[in-house]
Amino acid sequence: MPKTFKTIPGSITAAKGFLASGVFCDIKRIGTGKGSNKGTKRDLALIVSEVPATVAGMFTTNQVCAAPVKVCAERARKGVAQAIVVNSGNANACTGEQGYKDAREMAAITAEQFSIPEEHVLVGSTGRIGVTMPMANIKSGILQAAALLGHGPEHAAEAAEAIMTSDTRAKQIAVEFALGRKIARIGGICKGAGMIQPGMSLTGRRPPALPLHATMLCFVTTDAAIKPAPLRAALEEAVANSFNRITVDGDMSTNDTVLVLANGLASNAVLNSSSGADFRDFQAALNYVTLELAKMIVRDGEGVSRFVTVRLAGARSQQDADIAARAVANSSLVKTSWCGGDPNWGRIIDALGYSAAKIVESKVDIAYSPPGSQKLLYSLRRGRPTSAPFDALCKIVALPEFDLHINLNLGKGSAIIYAADLTEDYVDFNKGDVTDPASLGG
């Protein structure tokens, strides 16, 4: 972490002027659905700024997207927001016109509590797909949460818990840094453990060649003063190098959303463009926060026992690098070998070969190392097995975290993907039981 950053407690309440809360209102119906059998776990969160804030958002590019995503995408384009209401236990996806009305009603109820315009309230949902929202419970939860809002780290922690589904732990972070002559803060919370390979854009439209990608949600607050255009640019870069770089199971959710609110209470000179030293400092801090949160998602992936950083170099183009790295990171055979601590280069080169990237077998290098180490142990050089001791390779792959290095030796394209193994626990968690419909995930 750069020396100019200081980690601080409080995540989304660390920045000046932000309040949060999380409550239980039985959105899931206790004991139903995978990830839902947690009793009275909080399932509705509020995040509120004391003053109107600049907003930017990134949204799933899945062609089937949830009602709250549609509402948020419409409102984030206007550049101003003041509150976010989020529920877990119900995705409000594939719920038709009623789902869209329910998402707007969630915003309207929240807006009424704080006497703010309805269009200044954003909405997030995660959970089972295709189930109508229990709006009586939602309204009750919003009223409770509004009464319990606070500035403390404990309030942020309650909100972080309330957005969880199959997560085993809350994910939150905050940093403090110099922004010109002022001190600014950025904090965030996120959730995600399954259905994870986000591919988000500012509009929700999928650019050419962007790969298809349980919902990941991320909410970021900052007291920095920044205009909408540079905030969108900063968020786009941060997400491109964090949430759009992770995969647990290769599936893209209907609900993936990242929202950032910037209320300006740090009183720094307003960032009017995406250039200059102050903007670069803001970008660096935002990049750090989003990447740390993204890694937390992979480490807490459903059934995950290995965190693997796939570092691919030497591709003919950046696009080829991304395609090749994702082919390896999402290969079921590669992921299961990681689970077993098996440095199986054959499965890796096979995945490279069937990808759409240009590969020349006789030029491929494959190596392993402990996390961040520059000391590489090669299992393959120029397409041929090395004499590296098998036990030494196994020792690295048996680590809970390790780096996989691939060099195609064809050009300058490179990519990093943060990936996970595939375990028996993942299958057991997600296979469901058709004799017990309540256990089937959505």
Secondary structure as GFF3:
##gff-version 3
##sequence-region A 1 442
A	DSSP	beta_strand	5	7	.	.	.	ID=ss1
A	DSSP	three_ten_helix	11	13	.	.	.	ID=ss2
A	DSSP	beta_strand	18	23	.	.	.	ID=ss3
A	DSSP	beta_strand	44	60	.	.	.	ID=ss4
A	DSSP	alpha_helix	67	76	.	.	.	ID=ss5
A	DSSP	beta_strand	80	90	.	.	.	ID=ss6
A	DSSP	alpha_helix	96	114	.	.	.	ID=ss7
A	DSSP	three_ten_helix	118	120	.	.	.	ID=ss8
A	DSSP	beta_strand	121	128	.	.	.	ID=ss9
A	DSSP	alpha_helix	135	147	.	.	.	ID=ss10
A	DSSP	alpha_helix	153	162	.	.	.	ID=ss11
A	DSSP	beta_strand	171	179	.	.	.	ID=ss12
A	DSSP	beta_strand	182	191	.	.	.	ID=ss13
A	DSSP	beta_strand	200	201	.	.	.	ID=ss14
A	DSSP	beta_strand	217	222	.	.	.	ID=ss15
A	DSSP	alpha_helix	228	240	.	.	.	ID=ss16
A	DSSP	three_ten_helix	243	245	.	.	.	ID=ss17
A	DSSP	beta_strand	257	262	.	.	.	ID=ss18
A	DSSP	alpha_helix	277	299	.	.	.	ID=ss19
A	DSSP	beta_strand	307	315	.	.	.	ID=ss20
A	DSSP	alpha_helix	318	329	.	.	.	ID=ss21
A	DSSP	alpha_helix	332	339	.	.	.	ID=ss22
A	DSSP	alpha_helix	345	354	.	.	.	ID=ss23
A	DSSP	three_ten_helix	361	363	.	.	.	ID=ss24
A	DSSP	beta_strand	365	369	.	.	.	ID=ss25
A	DSSP	beta_strand	377	381	.	.	.	ID=ss26
A	DSSP	beta_strand	384	385	.	.	.	ID=ss27
A	DSSP	alpha_helix	390	397	.	.	.	ID=ss28
A	DSSP	beta_strand	401	407	.	.	.	ID=ss29
A	DSSP	beta_strand	413	420	.	.	.	ID=ss30
A	DSSP	alpha_helix	424	431	.	.	.	ID=ss31
A	DSSP	three_ten_helix	437	439	.	.	.	ID=ss32
###
